[in-house]
Amino acid sequence: MLGYSEFYFNVDHGYLEGLVRGFKAGILTSADYVNLAQCETLEDLKLHLQTTDYGNFLANESGPLTISTIDDKLKMKLLTEFHYFRNHAFEPLTTFLNFITYSYMIDNVILLITGTLHQRPIAELVPKCHPLGSFEQMEAVSIASNPTELFNAILVDTPLAAFFQDCLSENDLDEMNIEIMRNKLYKSYLEAFYKFCEKQGGTTAEIMKPILEFEADRRAFIITINSFGTELSKEDREKLYPTCGKLYPEGLHLLANADDYEQVKCAADYYAVSTQNKTMFNLQLFPYLFLCTIIMSEKCHHVSVVQSICSCHGEIFS
């Protein structure tokens, strides 16, 4: 309606933007971390966290506190808040938040397959899975004996189905093939996430593309180093590299032909991939990115929110 556009300003994302601002204000400060470092017992830590926005998330724990209890409660708090965000999100934000969970789904599938291979009971493995990556058919993963069976019987109805096309084979799921499957899944996942963010453009692409490029290159280096001394051929190694990083294409070809650590270092130096004095995420920090829902707003992009989260939750890779 002409003249009344302000009534519709940020109508889809305004509520979540307000929540993001609230979460930003609740991020632990440097002073909080100093106080936590001075805590001598877990009870002291509990008391201090009660004075922050974490509030009474441990209030119902009457017995002696353990590290695993605190970790579980923190994950549940994160899970509750993340699902609340996702349930109130509109497209394309909903898809963005879903992409964040897919890496945890991949890790959970690989954990269950590996545990089953080592004859660990499924009841022992499921609690070790990350809650952000849980899905209904997860416990049935252990019945599959090869990737094709895993896909047709279980994963075909999950979001991972789109990333599984390059993993289908009749090879038995031994340790080598499990790692190959993990890397193929991550390759497809990273490339799909990258294309999605690139398609959105704007601040979404500006913030997310460098993060995903870094993760793609990081995985390429890890795959290369871990393949030394194994039966994996150079051709097969190159097929596992994500192609959405700064190394693509020449740098990946150099890594694929590397025979030792020195040649890997030379490739890194040549492409200036050294990350000394650079702060960056890896995908394990993506739960915190749900605070960045603000960047999906078409009307109001506040990069400062994202930068604040980066400064609090980044890692130095040297």
C-alpha positions as a LaTeX table, in Angstrom:
\begin{tabular}{lrrr}
\hline
Residue & $x$ (\AA) & $y$ (\AA) & $z$ (\AA) \\
\hline
Met1 & 0.00 & 0.00 & 0.00 \\
Leu2 & 1.58 & 3.27 & $-1.17$ \\
Gly3 & 2.60 & 5.49 & 1.75 \\
Tyr4 & 2.34 & 2.73 & 4.34 \\
Ser5 & 5.52 & 0.78 & 3.56 \\
Glu6 & 6.80 & 1.33 & 7.10 \\
Phe7 & 4.05 & $-0.98$ & 8.35 \\
Tyr8 & 5.75 & $-3.83$ & 6.52 \\
Phe9 & 9.35 & $-2.90$ & 7.31 \\
Asn10 & 11.32 & $-6.04$ & 8.28 \\
Val11 & 8.03 & $-7.84$ & 8.81 \\
Asp12 & 9.49 & $-11.34$ & 8.35 \\
His13 & 12.71 & $-10.96$ & 10.32 \\
Gly14 & 12.02 & $-8.20$ & 12.85 \\
Tyr15 & 11.13 & $-10.50$ & 15.73 \\
Leu16 & 14.19 & $-12.69$ & 15.25 \\
Glu17 & 16.35 & $-9.60$ & 14.87 \\
Gly18 & 15.20 & $-8.47$ & 18.30 \\
Leu19 & 16.09 & $-11.88$ & 19.74 \\
Val20 & 19.51 & $-11.71$ & 18.10 \\
Arg21 & 20.19 & $-8.37$ & 19.75 \\
Gly22 & 19.18 & $-9.86$ & 23.09 \\
Phe23 & 21.49 & $-12.84$ & 22.63 \\
Lys24 & 24.32 & $-10.54$ & 21.63 \\
Ala25 & 23.91 & $-8.65$ & 24.90 \\
Gly26 & 24.02 & $-11.96$ & 26.78 \\
Ile27 & 27.34 & $-13.20$ & 25.39 \\
Leu28 & 29.83 & $-13.74$ & 28.21 \\
Thr29 & 32.27 & $-10.86$ & 28.60 \\
Ser30 & 36.01 & $-10.95$ & 29.21 \\
Ala31 & 35.33 & $-10.23$ & 32.88 \\
Asp32 & 33.02 & $-13.25$ & 33.03 \\
Tyr33 & 35.74 & $-15.49$ & 31.63 \\
Val34 & 38.24 & $-14.13$ & 34.16 \\
Asn35 & 35.82 & $-14.94$ & 36.98 \\
Leu36 & 35.15 & $-18.42$ & 35.57 \\
Ala37 & 38.88 & $-19.10$ & 35.43 \\
Gln38 & 39.08 & $-18.33$ & 39.13 \\
Cys39 & 36.37 & $-20.84$ & 40.06 \\
Glu40 & 37.83 & $-23.69$ & 42.10 \\
Thr41 & 34.87 & $-26.07$ & 41.90 \\
Leu42 & 32.01 & $-26.78$ & 39.52 \\
Glu43 & 29.63 & $-25.40$ & 42.14 \\
Asp44 & 31.49 & $-22.08$ & 41.98 \\
Leu45 & 31.10 & $-22.13$ & 38.21 \\
Lys46 & 27.38 & $-22.83$ & 38.58 \\
Leu47 & 26.94 & $-19.91$ & 40.96 \\
His48 & 28.72 & $-17.50$ & 38.65 \\
Leu49 & 26.76 & $-18.60$ & 35.56 \\
Gln50 & 23.56 & $-17.90$ & 37.48 \\
Thr51 & 24.50 & $-14.21$ & 37.44 \\
Thr52 & 24.69 & $-14.21$ & 33.63 \\
Asp53 & 22.12 & $-14.76$ & 30.91 \\
Tyr54 & 22.63 & $-18.50$ & 31.31 \\
Gly55 & 20.49 & $-18.12$ & 34.41 \\
Asn56 & 19.30 & $-21.19$ & 36.27 \\
Phe57 & 19.88 & $-23.81$ & 33.59 \\
Leu58 & 21.47 & $-26.04$ & 36.28 \\
Ala59 & 18.85 & $-25.29$ & 38.92 \\
Asn60 & 17.26 & $-28.76$ & 38.78 \\
Glu61 & 20.58 & $-30.57$ & 39.32 \\
Ser62 & 20.48 & $-31.54$ & 42.99 \\
Gly63 & 23.31 & $-34.08$ & 42.97 \\
Pro64 & 27.04 & $-33.43$ & 42.58 \\
Leu65 & 27.81 & $-31.61$ & 39.35 \\
Thr66 & 29.92 & $-33.27$ & 36.67 \\
Ile67 & 31.48 & $-31.85$ & 33.51 \\
Ser68 & 29.29 & $-34.10$ & 31.35 \\
Thr69 & 26.15 & $-32.81$ & 33.10 \\
Ile70 & 27.09 & $-29.20$ & 32.45 \\
Asp71 & 27.94 & $-30.02$ & 28.83 \\
Asp72 & 24.60 & $-31.79$ & 28.31 \\
Lys73 & 22.64 & $-28.93$ & 29.86 \\
Leu74 & 24.45 & $-26.35$ & 27.75 \\
Lys75 & 23.72 & $-28.35$ & 24.60 \\
Met76 & 20.05 & $-28.64$ & 25.54 \\
Lys77 & 19.85 & $-24.89$ & 26.13 \\
Leu78 & 21.45 & $-24.27$ & 22.74 \\
Leu79 & 19.13 & $-26.81$ & 21.09 \\
Thr80 & 16.02 & $-25.22$ & 22.59 \\
Glu81 & 17.01 & $-21.74$ & 21.47 \\
Phe82 & 18.06 & $-22.92$ & 18.01 \\
His83 & 14.79 & $-24.77$ & 17.41 \\
Tyr84 & 12.85 & $-21.73$ & 18.62 \\
Phe85 & 14.65 & $-19.59$ & 16.05 \\
Arg86 & 14.13 & $-22.07$ & 13.26 \\
Asn87 & 10.45 & $-22.59$ & 14.06 \\
His88 & 9.82 & $-18.85$ & 13.77 \\
Ala89 & 11.93 & $-18.31$ & 10.66 \\
Phe90 & 10.82 & $-17.66$ & 7.09 \\
Glu91 & 12.63 & $-18.68$ & 3.92 \\
Pro92 & 15.47 & $-18.37$ & 3.06 \\
Leu93 & 16.44 & $-18.19$ & 6.72 \\
Thr94 & 14.89 & $-21.58$ & 7.47 \\
Thr95 & 17.09 & $-23.27$ & 4.86 \\
Phe96 & 20.14 & $-21.44$ & 6.19 \\
Leu97 & 19.48 & $-22.75$ & 9.71 \\
Asn98 & 18.86 & $-26.25$ & 8.35 \\
Phe99 & 22.24 & $-26.18$ & 6.61 \\
Ile100 & 23.86 & $-25.54$ & 9.99 \\
Thr101 & 22.48 & $-28.84$ & 11.30 \\
Tyr102 & 23.60 & $-30.98$ & 8.37 \\
Ser103 & 27.25 & $-31.13$ & 9.41 \\
Tyr104 & 26.16 & $-32.58$ & 12.76 \\
Met105 & 23.98 & $-35.13$ & 11.00 \\
Ile106 & 27.00 & $-36.25$ & 8.98 \\
Asp107 & 29.13 & $-36.56$ & 12.11 \\
Asn108 & 26.39 & $-38.50$ & 13.91 \\
Val109 & 26.00 & $-40.98$ & 11.03 \\
Ile110 & 29.76 & $-41.56$ & 10.88 \\
Leu111 & 29.99 & $-41.93$ & 14.67 \\
Leu112 & 27.23 & $-44.56$ & 14.70 \\
Ile113 & 28.73 & $-46.52$ & 11.79 \\
Thr114 & 32.22 & $-46.43$ & 13.29 \\
Gly115 & 30.94 & $-47.44$ & 16.72 \\
Thr116 & 28.98 & $-50.33$ & 15.25 \\
Leu117 & 32.07 & $-51.44$ & 13.33 \\
His118 & 33.88 & $-51.65$ & 16.68 \\
Gln119 & 30.94 & $-53.59$ & 18.16 \\
Arg120 & 29.78 & $-50.83$ & 20.48 \\
Pro121 & 26.09 & $-51.07$ & 21.48 \\
Ile122 & 23.82 & $-48.54$ & 19.81 \\
Ala123 & 22.41 & $-47.51$ & 23.20 \\
Glu124 & 25.90 & $-46.38$ & 24.19 \\
Leu125 & 26.53 & $-44.50$ & 20.93 \\
Val126 & 23.32 & $-42.48$ & 20.58 \\
Pro127 & 23.93 & $-40.31$ & 23.70 \\
Lys128 & 27.30 & $-39.35$ & 22.23 \\
Cys129 & 25.65 & $-37.91$ & 19.12 \\
His130 & 25.26 & $-34.15$ & 18.90 \\
Pro131 & 21.60 & $-33.17$ & 19.45 \\
Leu132 & 21.66 & $-30.64$ & 16.59 \\
Gly133 & 22.27 & $-33.52$ & 14.20 \\
Ser134 & 19.63 & $-35.97$ & 15.41 \\
Phe135 & 16.99 & $-37.41$ & 13.07 \\
Glu136 & 14.30 & $-40.07$ & 13.39 \\
Gln137 & 16.04 & $-42.93$ & 11.59 \\
Met138 & 19.38 & $-42.34$ & 13.27 \\
Glu139 & 19.43 & $-45.46$ & 15.45 \\
Ala140 & 18.82 & $-47.71$ & 12.43 \\
Val141 & 22.11 & $-46.66$ & 10.82 \\
Ser142 & 23.88 & $-49.58$ & 12.48 \\
Ile143 & 22.05 & $-52.20$ & 10.35 \\
Ala144 & 23.67 & $-51.09$ & 7.06 \\
Ser145 & 26.61 & $-53.06$ & 5.70 \\
Asn146 & 27.52 & $-50.83$ & 2.74 \\
Pro147 & 26.83 & $-47.22$ & 1.59 \\
Thr148 & 24.11 & $-48.20$ & $-0.91$ \\
Glu149 & 22.21 & $-50.11$ & 1.76 \\
Leu150 & 22.67 & $-47.22$ & 4.18 \\
Phe151 & 21.17 & $-44.80$ & 1.67 \\
Asn152 & 18.28 & $-46.92$ & 0.39 \\
Ala153 & 17.13 & $-48.17$ & 3.79 \\
Ile154 & 17.72 & $-45.14$ & 6.00 \\
Leu155 & 19.08 & $-41.88$ & 4.61 \\
Val156 & 16.90 & $-41.59$ & 1.50 \\
Asp157 & 14.22 & $-39.79$ & 3.54 \\
Thr158 & 16.62 & $-37.49$ & 5.42 \\
Pro159 & 18.16 & $-34.15$ & 4.39 \\
Leu160 & 21.47 & $-35.97$ & 3.86 \\
Ala161 & 20.08 & $-37.76$ & 0.80 \\
Ala162 & 21.06 & $-34.83$ & $-1.42$ \\
Phe163 & 24.71 & $-35.17$ & $-0.36$ \\
Phe164 & 24.87 & $-38.95$ & $-0.63$ \\
Gln165 & 24.81 & $-39.44$ & $-4.40$ \\
Asp166 & 28.62 & $-39.57$ & $-4.73$ \\
Cys167 & 28.95 & $-42.01$ & $-1.82$ \\
Leu168 & 26.93 & $-44.90$ & $-3.23$ \\
Ser169 & 28.93 & $-48.09$ & $-3.61$ \\
Glu170 & 28.78 & $-51.77$ & $-2.73$ \\
Asn171 & 32.04 & $-51.63$ & $-0.75$ \\
Asp172 & 31.88 & $-52.88$ & 2.81 \\
Leu173 & 31.94 & $-50.22$ & 5.50 \\
Asp174 & 35.46 & $-50.66$ & 6.86 \\
Glu175 & 37.43 & $-47.84$ & 8.47 \\
Met176 & 38.93 & $-46.61$ & 5.19 \\
Asn177 & 35.61 & $-46.52$ & 3.35 \\
Ile178 & 33.90 & $-44.83$ & 6.29 \\
Glu179 & 36.44 & $-41.99$ & 6.19 \\
Ile180 & 36.06 & $-41.71$ & 2.41 \\
Met181 & 32.29 & $-41.51$ & 2.85 \\
Arg182 & 32.66 & $-38.82$ & 5.54 \\
Asn183 & 34.82 & $-36.67$ & 3.27 \\
Lys184 & 32.54 & $-37.12$ & 0.27 \\
Leu185 & 29.53 & $-36.10$ & 2.34 \\
Tyr186 & 31.33 & $-33.02$ & 3.66 \\
Lys187 & 32.46 & $-32.12$ & 0.13 \\
Ser188 & 28.88 & $-32.20$ & $-1.17$ \\
Tyr189 & 27.57 & $-30.41$ & 1.91 \\
Leu190 & 30.09 & $-27.54$ & 1.79 \\
Glu191 & 29.60 & $-27.00$ & $-1.92$ \\
Ala192 & 25.80 & $-26.94$ & $-1.56$ \\
Phe193 & 25.97 & $-24.53$ & 1.40 \\
Tyr194 & 28.38 & $-22.30$ & $-0.53$ \\
Lys195 & 26.09 & $-22.15$ & $-3.57$ \\
Phe196 & 23.13 & $-21.34$ & $-1.33$ \\
Cys197 & 24.93 & $-18.45$ & 0.37 \\
Glu198 & 26.26 & $-17.20$ & $-2.98$ \\
Lys199 & 22.74 & $-17.20$ & $-4.38$ \\
Gln200 & 21.46 & $-15.10$ & $-1.46$ \\
Gly201 & 24.06 & $-12.42$ & $-2.15$ \\
Gly202 & 24.41 & $-9.34$ & 0.02 \\
Thr203 & 25.70 & $-9.65$ & 3.56 \\
Thr204 & 24.93 & $-13.37$ & 3.67 \\
Ala205 & 27.41 & $-14.05$ & 0.86 \\
Glu206 & 29.89 & $-11.50$ & 2.20 \\
Ile207 & 30.07 & $-13.13$ & 5.64 \\
Met208 & 29.50 & $-16.80$ & 4.86 \\
Lys209 & 31.57 & $-17.33$ & 1.71 \\
Pro210 & 34.96 & $-16.67$ & 3.38 \\
Ile211 & 33.97 & $-18.96$ & 6.27 \\
Leu212 & 33.03 & $-21.81$ & 3.93 \\
Glu213 & 36.06 & $-21.21$ & 1.72 \\
Phe214 & 38.31 & $-21.48$ & 4.75 \\
Glu215 & 36.61 & $-24.69$ & 5.88 \\
Ala216 & 36.91 & $-26.19$ & 2.38 \\
Asp217 & 40.66 & $-25.45$ & 2.27 \\
Arg218 & 41.14 & $-26.69$ & 5.83 \\
Arg219 & 39.54 & $-30.01$ & 4.95 \\
Ala220 & 41.69 & $-30.29$ & 1.82 \\
Phe221 & 44.85 & $-29.98$ & 3.92 \\
Ile222 & 43.59 & $-32.48$ & 6.51 \\
Ile223 & 42.60 & $-35.01$ & 3.83 \\
Thr224 & 46.01 & $-34.69$ & 2.21 \\
Ile225 & 47.98 & $-35.16$ & 5.42 \\
Asn226 & 45.81 & $-38.02$ & 6.66 \\
Ser227 & 46.14 & $-39.87$ & 3.35 \\
Phe228 & 49.93 & $-40.18$ & 3.59 \\
Gly229 & 50.88 & $-43.80$ & 4.17 \\
Thr230 & 47.46 & $-45.15$ & 3.19 \\
Glu231 & 46.20 & $-47.01$ & 0.12 \\
Leu232 & 44.32 & $-43.94$ & $-1.13$ \\
Ser233 & 45.60 & $-42.99$ & $-4.59$ \\
Lys234 & 46.34 & $-39.41$ & $-5.58$ \\
Glu235 & 43.43 & $-39.45$ & $-8.03$ \\
Asp236 & 40.99 & $-40.62$ & $-5.37$ \\
Arg237 & 42.42 & $-38.11$ & $-2.91$ \\
Glu238 & 41.70 & $-35.21$ & $-5.27$ \\
Lys239 & 38.09 & $-36.35$ & $-5.67$ \\
Leu240 & 37.53 & $-35.78$ & $-1.93$ \\
Tyr241 & 38.54 & $-32.10$ & $-1.96$ \\
Pro242 & 35.74 & $-29.51$ & $-1.69$ \\
Thr243 & 35.95 & $-27.18$ & $-4.69$ \\
Cys244 & 34.57 & $-24.02$ & $-3.06$ \\
Gly245 & 37.79 & $-22.86$ & $-1.39$ \\
Lys246 & 40.55 & $-20.45$ & $-2.35$ \\
Leu247 & 42.78 & $-23.36$ & $-3.37$ \\
Tyr248 & 40.53 & $-24.43$ & $-6.24$ \\
Pro249 & 41.65 & $-25.49$ & $-8.80$ \\
Glu250 & 45.45 & $-25.26$ & $-9.03$ \\
Gly251 & 46.09 & $-25.46$ & $-5.29$ \\
Leu252 & 44.03 & $-28.63$ & $-4.95$ \\
His253 & 45.98 & $-30.18$ & $-7.79$ \\
Leu254 & 49.23 & $-29.38$ & $-5.96$ \\
Leu255 & 47.90 & $-30.99$ & $-2.78$ \\
Ala256 & 46.70 & $-34.03$ & $-4.69$ \\
Asn257 & 50.23 & $-34.61$ & $-5.97$ \\
Ala258 & 51.97 & $-33.92$ & $-2.66$ \\
Asp259 & 54.04 & $-36.82$ & $-1.30$ \\
Asp260 & 55.12 & $-35.39$ & 2.07 \\
Tyr261 & 54.47 & $-32.65$ & 4.61 \\
Glu262 & 57.04 & $-30.30$ & 3.07 \\
Gln263 & 55.20 & $-30.26$ & $-0.25$ \\
Val264 & 51.94 & $-29.53$ & 1.59 \\
Lys265 & 53.64 & $-26.60$ & 3.34 \\
Cys266 & 54.94 & $-25.32$ & 0.02 \\
Ala267 & 51.42 & $-25.37$ & $-1.42$ \\
Ala268 & 50.13 & $-23.45$ & 1.60 \\
Asp269 & 52.91 & $-20.87$ & 1.36 \\
Tyr270 & 52.41 & $-20.45$ & $-2.39$ \\
Tyr271 & 48.71 & $-19.70$ & $-1.99$ \\
Ala272 & 49.18 & $-17.63$ & 1.18 \\
Val273 & 46.77 & $-19.88$ & 3.04 \\
Ser274 & 48.74 & $-19.38$ & 6.26 \\
Thr275 & 46.18 & $-18.31$ & 8.85 \\
Gln276 & 48.57 & $-16.80$ & 11.38 \\
Asn277 & 46.96 & $-13.81$ & 13.10 \\
Lys278 & 43.61 & $-14.54$ & 11.41 \\
Thr279 & 40.49 & $-15.35$ & 13.38 \\
Met280 & 38.07 & $-17.75$ & 11.76 \\
Phe281 & 35.33 & $-20.27$ & 12.50 \\
Asn282 & 35.21 & $-23.90$ & 11.60 \\
Leu283 & 31.94 & $-25.76$ & 11.15 \\
Gln284 & 32.01 & $-26.98$ & 14.72 \\
Leu285 & 31.23 & $-23.39$ & 15.73 \\
Phe286 & 28.17 & $-23.15$ & 13.49 \\
Pro287 & 25.69 & $-23.45$ & 16.38 \\
Tyr288 & 26.68 & $-19.92$ & 17.33 \\
Leu289 & 25.90 & $-18.75$ & 13.82 \\
Phe290 & 22.21 & $-19.05$ & 14.49 \\
Leu291 & 22.72 & $-15.75$ & 16.28 \\
Cys292 & 23.60 & $-14.38$ & 12.85 \\
Thr293 & 20.06 & $-14.73$ & 11.53 \\
Ile294 & 20.07 & $-10.98$ & 11.26 \\
Ile295 & 22.18 & $-11.20$ & 8.11 \\
Met296 & 19.30 & $-12.83$ & 6.27 \\
Ser297 & 17.10 & $-9.76$ & 6.72 \\
Glu298 & 16.43 & $-8.06$ & 3.40 \\
Lys299 & 15.89 & $-4.67$ & 4.99 \\
Cys300 & 18.28 & $-4.39$ & 7.91 \\
His301 & 21.78 & $-5.88$ & 7.77 \\
His302 & 23.96 & $-5.33$ & 10.83 \\
Val303 & 27.39 & $-6.78$ & 10.27 \\
Ser304 & 28.46 & $-5.63$ & 13.74 \\
Val305 & 26.42 & $-8.44$ & 15.29 \\
Val306 & 28.27 & $-11.04$ & 13.25 \\
Gln307 & 31.62 & $-9.42$ & 13.99 \\
Ser308 & 30.88 & $-9.48$ & 17.72 \\
Ile309 & 30.10 & $-13.18$ & 17.58 \\
Cys310 & 33.27 & $-13.79$ & 15.57 \\
Ser311 & 35.38 & $-12.03$ & 18.18 \\
Cys312 & 33.87 & $-14.05$ & 21.00 \\
His313 & 33.80 & $-17.48$ & 19.40 \\
Gly314 & 36.61 & $-17.47$ & 16.84 \\
Glu315 & 39.71 & $-19.68$ & 16.90 \\
Ile316 & 43.29 & $-18.86$ & 15.95 \\
Phe317 & 44.74 & $-21.37$ & 13.50 \\
Ser318 & 48.49 & $-21.14$ & 13.17 \\
\hline
\end{tabular}
